Amino acid sequence: MGLFNFIKNAGAKVFGAGKETRQETAKVEGEKDQKEREENKKAAARLEETVRDLKLHVEGLKIEIEGDMATIWGKAETQSTREKVILVVGNVEGISQVDDNMEVENKEPEAVFHTVETGDTLGKIAQEHYGSANKYQTIFEANKPMLKDPDKIYPGQVLRIPPEK
């Protein structure tokens, strides 16, 4: 699929707080870089665990984080699983790009990604993409298990909009 962009400061928090400034000495910089690498490894492990907890089955799932970019490898059973994994990873505070290197076992049409804006509802998004606000449930179902309530979306969140059947 390639490279996907997200809003870096929107989404769930999996990274630690209290980052130091870059005007430190070289020794402190090295320690900070090491600390950041360790923090990124922990965040990647938490994301892998989240994907498994959501029952999104990806054989050989591997996530790496460097800076604000996450890279994903593995083999998803379906295209929708692949897209959901991308969204789980991208809808995390601190991630602005997801480099998707996953394979898909069972090909199907790709969904469109929609970034939620202030004032959006699933009904408004459904009207925009399908021509009917009543099709909001299609978007809600396409984003389960990440969405638990159709009224709880937030600006900056990226949603799957599956092709109309």
Residue frames as qw, qx, qy, qz and C-alpha x, y, z in Angstrom:
[[0.000, 0.885, 0.465, 0.000, 0.00, 0.00, 0.00],
 [0.427, 0.574, -0.049, 0.696, 2.78, 2.45, 0.77],
 [0.270, -0.037, -0.425, 0.863, 3.16, 5.50, 2.97],
 [0.237, -0.745, -0.568, -0.258, 0.21, 6.99, 4.88],
 [0.149, 0.330, -0.278, 0.890, 0.12, 10.37, 6.61],
 [0.435, -0.651, -0.619, 0.064, -1.57, 11.07, 9.94],
 [0.124, -0.854, 0.094, -0.496, -1.85, 14.03, 12.28],
 [0.500, 0.275, -0.671, 0.473, 1.03, 13.61, 14.71],
 [0.043, -0.144, 0.590, -0.793, -0.62, 15.11, 17.80],
 [0.726, -0.111, -0.034, -0.678, -4.01, 13.41, 17.49],
 [0.793, 0.064, -0.590, -0.140, -4.84, 9.96, 18.77],
 [0.858, -0.491, -0.151, 0.012, -4.10, 7.59, 21.58],
 [0.055, -0.844, 0.504, -0.176, -1.02, 8.11, 23.74],
 [0.984, -0.081, -0.111, 0.111, 1.52, 5.30, 23.81],
 [0.570, 0.432, -0.301, 0.630, 4.68, 7.37, 24.17],
 [0.505, -0.492, -0.441, 0.556, 6.04, 8.72, 27.45],
 [0.027, 0.969, 0.182, 0.165, 5.86, 12.38, 28.41],
 [0.459, -0.836, 0.169, 0.248, 8.50, 14.90, 29.41],
 [0.806, 0.370, 0.105, 0.451, 10.79, 14.91, 26.37],
 [0.434, -0.635, 0.045, 0.638, 13.92, 17.06, 26.85],
 [0.364, 0.881, -0.087, -0.289, 15.12, 19.80, 24.49],
 [0.885, 0.359, 0.028, 0.296, 17.74, 19.22, 21.77],
 [0.181, 0.865, -0.291, 0.366, 20.16, 21.81, 23.24],
 [0.808, -0.551, 0.208, 0.011, 21.87, 19.28, 25.52],
 [0.147, -0.686, 0.674, 0.231, 25.49, 18.20, 25.45],
 [0.547, 0.343, -0.694, -0.319, 26.66, 15.38, 23.17],
 [0.088, 0.084, -0.949, 0.290, 26.73, 12.91, 26.06],
 [0.400, 0.279, 0.563, -0.667, 23.19, 13.79, 27.09],
 [0.587, 0.409, -0.296, -0.632, 22.15, 13.65, 23.42],
 [0.384, 0.234, -0.885, -0.122, 23.45, 10.10, 23.16],
 [0.084, 0.118, 0.866, -0.479, 21.61, 9.13, 26.33],
 [0.491, 0.369, 0.232, -0.755, 18.47, 10.78, 25.02],
 [0.543, 0.356, -0.574, -0.498, 18.75, 8.98, 21.69],
 [0.229, 0.075, -0.963, 0.116, 19.16, 5.67, 23.52],
 [0.242, 0.250, 0.671, -0.655, 16.19, 6.49, 25.76],
 [0.541, 0.396, -0.087, -0.737, 14.10, 7.43, 22.69],
 [0.455, 0.248, -0.800, -0.301, 15.02, 4.16, 20.94],
 [0.073, -0.079, -0.933, 0.342, 14.01, 2.19, 24.04],
 [0.365, 0.345, 0.411, -0.761, 10.78, 4.19, 24.33],
 [0.540, 0.369, -0.398, -0.643, 10.04, 3.55, 20.64],
 [0.316, 0.116, -0.939, -0.070, 10.62, -0.20, 21.10],
 [0.105, 0.232, 0.802, -0.541, 8.20, -0.24, 24.04],
 [0.456, 0.410, 0.106, -0.783, 5.62, 1.76, 22.10],
 [0.483, 0.297, -0.674, -0.474, 5.96, -0.61, 19.11],
 [0.169, -0.029, -0.970, 0.173, 5.50, -3.61, 21.41],
 [0.270, 0.337, 0.580, -0.691, 2.37, -1.99, 22.90],
 [0.513, 0.404, -0.227, -0.723, 1.01, -1.40, 19.40],
 [0.378, 0.169, -0.881, -0.230, 1.68, -5.01, 18.42],
 [0.002, -0.186, -0.886, 0.424, -0.15, -6.10, 21.57],
 [0.387, 0.384, 0.252, -0.799, -3.04, -3.75, 20.78],
 [0.498, 0.301, -0.567, -0.583, -3.36, -5.22, 17.28],
 [0.298, -0.005, -0.954, 0.029, -3.50, -8.73, 18.78],
 [0.119, 0.263, 0.697, -0.657, -5.98, -7.62, 21.50],
 [0.473, 0.389, -0.002, -0.790, -8.25, -6.22, 18.78],
 [0.730, 0.149, 0.667, -0.016, -8.15, -9.67, 17.14],
 [0.520, 0.781, -0.211, -0.274, -6.63, -8.29, 13.95],
 [0.889, -0.161, 0.384, 0.190, -4.77, -11.34, 12.68],
 [0.429, 0.829, -0.355, -0.052, -1.46, -10.59, 10.98],
 [0.967, -0.072, -0.002, 0.246, 1.02, -13.39, 10.56],
 [0.700, 0.053, -0.033, 0.711, 4.53, -12.31, 11.54],
 [0.041, -0.955, -0.199, -0.215, 3.42, -8.84, 12.67],
 [0.621, -0.198, -0.121, 0.749, 6.38, -6.53, 13.26],
 [0.050, 0.958, 0.202, 0.197, 6.15, -2.81, 14.03],
 [0.603, -0.122, -0.126, 0.778, 9.11, -0.47, 14.30],
 [0.013, -0.970, -0.241, -0.005, 9.01, 3.20, 15.25],
 [0.580, -0.062, 0.024, 0.812, 11.67, 5.75, 14.39],
 [0.011, -0.008, -0.020, -1.000, 10.92, 9.38, 15.15],
 [0.512, 0.249, 0.330, -0.753, 7.33, 9.99, 14.11],
 [0.642, 0.299, -0.510, -0.489, 7.21, 7.19, 11.52],
 [0.697, -0.170, 0.660, -0.222, 6.01, 3.65, 12.13],
 [0.413, 0.362, -0.722, -0.421, 6.81, 0.79, 9.76],
 [0.781, -0.055, 0.462, -0.417, 4.64, -2.34, 9.67],
 [0.302, 0.324, -0.842, -0.308, 5.48, -5.80, 8.30],
 [0.443, 0.037, 0.831, -0.335, 3.48, -9.01, 8.23],
 [0.164, -0.114, -0.801, -0.564, 0.84, -10.88, 6.27],
 [0.449, 0.106, 0.385, -0.799, -2.79, -9.85, 6.85],
 [0.397, 0.262, 0.879, -0.003, -5.59, -12.25, 6.09],
 [0.308, 0.753, 0.558, 0.163, -7.72, -9.57, 4.37],
 [0.283, 0.493, 0.100, 0.816, -7.39, -6.07, 2.95],
 [0.402, -0.783, -0.170, -0.444, -9.69, -4.72, 5.67],
 [0.808, -0.507, -0.105, 0.281, -7.42, -6.22, 8.37],
 [0.618, 0.159, 0.051, 0.768, -4.44, -4.58, 6.72],
 [0.009, 0.647, 0.159, 0.746, -6.19, -1.21, 6.66],
 [0.619, -0.737, -0.191, -0.192, -7.33, -1.52, 10.27],
 [0.798, -0.297, -0.081, 0.518, -3.77, -2.26, 11.41],
 [0.384, 0.374, 0.094, 0.839, -2.54, 0.83, 9.55],
 [0.274, -0.721, -0.184, -0.610, -5.22, 2.89, 11.33],
 [0.768, -0.594, -0.209, 0.118, -4.49, 1.41, 14.76],
 [0.701, -0.137, -0.010, 0.700, -0.84, 2.39, 14.35],
 [0.258, 0.409, 0.199, 0.852, -1.42, 5.74, 12.65],
 [0.371, -0.737, -0.254, -0.505, -4.12, 6.95, 15.03],
 [0.729, -0.453, -0.291, 0.423, -1.58, 7.21, 17.84],
 [0.080, -0.993, 0.075, 0.045, -0.30, 10.49, 19.18],
 [0.408, -0.671, 0.525, 0.327, 3.28, 11.02, 17.99],
 [0.540, 0.094, 0.730, 0.408, 2.91, 9.06, 14.74],
 [0.315, 0.638, -0.042, -0.701, 2.61, 11.16, 11.57],
 [0.563, 0.456, -0.543, -0.424, 3.42, 8.49, 8.97],
 [0.799, -0.136, 0.572, -0.123, 2.93, 4.77, 8.58],
 [0.292, 0.502, -0.712, -0.395, 5.05, 2.85, 6.09],
 [0.869, 0.029, 0.332, -0.365, 3.00, -0.20, 5.17],
 [0.202, 0.478, -0.820, -0.242, 5.05, -3.23, 4.09],
 [0.598, 0.015, 0.722, -0.349, 2.31, -5.78, 4.80],
 [0.172, 0.033, -0.836, -0.521, 1.13, -8.42, 2.39],
 [0.649, 0.048, 0.266, -0.711, -2.50, -9.50, 2.00],
 [0.331, -0.033, 0.941, 0.067, -3.54, -13.13, 1.69],
 [0.282, 0.574, 0.762, 0.102, -7.08, -12.53, 0.30],
 [0.128, 0.010, 0.205, 0.970, -7.24, -9.51, -2.01],
 [0.073, 0.748, 0.657, -0.061, -10.31, -7.25, -1.96],
 [0.228, 0.775, 0.167, 0.565, -11.00, -3.64, -2.99],
 [0.402, -0.028, -0.401, 0.823, -9.18, -1.00, -0.95],
 [0.157, -0.838, -0.492, 0.178, -11.01, 1.45, 1.27],
 [0.220, 0.719, -0.030, 0.658, -10.57, 5.22, 1.20],
 [0.468, -0.330, -0.512, 0.640, -9.14, 6.86, 4.33],
 [0.086, -0.811, -0.273, -0.510, -10.95, 9.92, 5.71],
 [0.351, 0.017, -0.487, 0.799, -9.43, 12.30, 8.27],
 [0.223, -0.758, -0.609, 0.069, -12.09, 13.50, 10.72],
 [0.177, 0.381, -0.041, 0.907, -12.46, 17.27, 10.91],
 [0.082, 0.187, 0.555, -0.807, -14.09, 19.40, 13.60],
 [0.539, 0.251, 0.095, -0.798, -17.87, 19.08, 13.26],
 [0.463, 0.174, -0.785, -0.373, -17.75, 15.74, 11.45],
 [0.718, -0.115, 0.532, -0.433, -20.13, 12.95, 12.39],
 [0.382, -0.038, 0.884, 0.267, -20.30, 9.50, 10.87],
 [0.439, 0.678, 0.572, -0.146, -23.57, 10.60, 9.23],
 [0.195, 0.894, -0.146, -0.375, -21.92, 13.64, 7.65],
 [0.188, -0.496, 0.770, 0.354, -18.99, 11.50, 6.44],
 [0.461, 0.258, 0.846, 0.072, -21.42, 8.89, 5.05],
 [0.400, 0.823, 0.291, -0.278, -23.31, 11.65, 3.20],
 [0.057, 0.808, -0.433, -0.395, -20.03, 12.86, 1.69],
 [0.143, -0.379, 0.872, 0.274, -18.80, 9.42, 0.59],
 [0.195, 0.221, 0.951, 0.095, -22.01, 7.48, -0.08],
 [0.198, -0.262, -0.403, -0.854, -24.61, 10.20, -0.70],
 [0.635, -0.531, -0.418, -0.373, -26.66, 9.13, 2.33],
 [0.183, -0.576, 0.548, -0.578, -26.18, 9.99, 6.00],
 [0.882, -0.216, 0.139, -0.395, -28.12, 6.81, 6.82],
 [0.900, 0.260, -0.317, 0.147, -25.10, 4.74, 5.74],
 [0.144, -0.782, 0.490, -0.358, -23.11, 5.90, 8.80],
 [0.862, -0.313, 0.360, -0.170, -23.41, 2.35, 10.19],
 [0.889, 0.411, -0.066, 0.191, -21.33, 1.06, 7.23],
 [0.291, 0.721, -0.410, 0.476, -18.46, 3.32, 8.32],
 [0.558, -0.582, 0.426, -0.410, -18.94, 2.40, 11.97],
 [0.976, -0.042, 0.205, -0.061, -18.82, -1.35, 11.19],
 [0.756, 0.555, -0.176, 0.299, -15.77, -0.87, 8.92],
 [0.153, 0.682, -0.456, 0.551, -13.87, 0.70, 11.81],
 [0.814, -0.483, 0.197, -0.254, -14.67, -1.86, 14.49],
 [0.576, -0.610, -0.510, 0.193, -13.11, -2.87, 16.80],
 [0.381, 0.110, -0.179, 0.900, -11.23, 0.46, 16.96],
 [0.319, -0.291, -0.020, -0.902, -14.51, 2.38, 17.23],
 [0.096, -0.216, -0.920, 0.313, -16.77, 1.31, 20.06],
 [0.149, 0.693, 0.533, -0.463, -19.40, 4.07, 19.72],
 [0.452, 0.554, 0.450, 0.536, -20.48, 5.82, 16.49],
 [0.089, -0.966, -0.167, -0.173, -20.68, 9.13, 18.37],
 [0.563, -0.743, 0.232, 0.279, -17.08, 9.00, 19.63],
 [0.733, 0.401, 0.133, 0.534, -14.84, 10.20, 16.83],
 [0.343, -0.796, -0.025, 0.498, -12.34, 13.04, 17.14],
 [0.416, 0.890, -0.157, -0.100, -10.68, 15.59, 14.85],
 [0.018, 0.705, -0.705, -0.077, -7.49, 14.19, 13.33],
 [0.655, -0.068, 0.745, -0.106, -8.66, 10.58, 13.60],
 [0.317, 0.336, -0.663, -0.589, -8.42, 8.64, 10.34],
 [0.708, 0.118, 0.564, -0.408, -11.27, 6.27, 9.43],
 [0.212, -0.003, 0.871, 0.443, -11.74, 3.55, 6.79],
 [0.582, 0.407, 0.120, -0.694, -14.46, 4.24, 4.24],
 [0.499, -0.008, 0.834, 0.234, -15.02, 0.91, 2.46],
 [0.133, 0.023, -0.596, -0.791, -16.16, 0.80, -1.15],
 [0.624, 0.110, 0.255, -0.730, -19.92, 0.88, -1.55],
 [0.290, -0.008, 0.950, 0.117, -21.39, -2.54, -2.22]]
